[in-house]
């Protein structure tokens, strides 16, 4: 059951939009590698956290780009 939640979160984030999915994949890859070096069993948790952090970053960046485009014209 715990692994189902860890798999469902990235899939849900990837279904939002292609830009956010790209960020999730990058974040999950970086988090997985970082978690692997932290210790045994932390790679999956690192991937989930990396996906969430990258998703937040790219969502904030997309919102700023939209505001910038709105102000230009």
Secondary structure, DSSP 8 states (H G I E B T S, - for coil): -HHHHHHHHHHHHHTT-HHHHHHHHHHHHHHHHHHHHH-TTHHHHHHHHHHHHHHHHHHHHHHHHHHHHHHH-
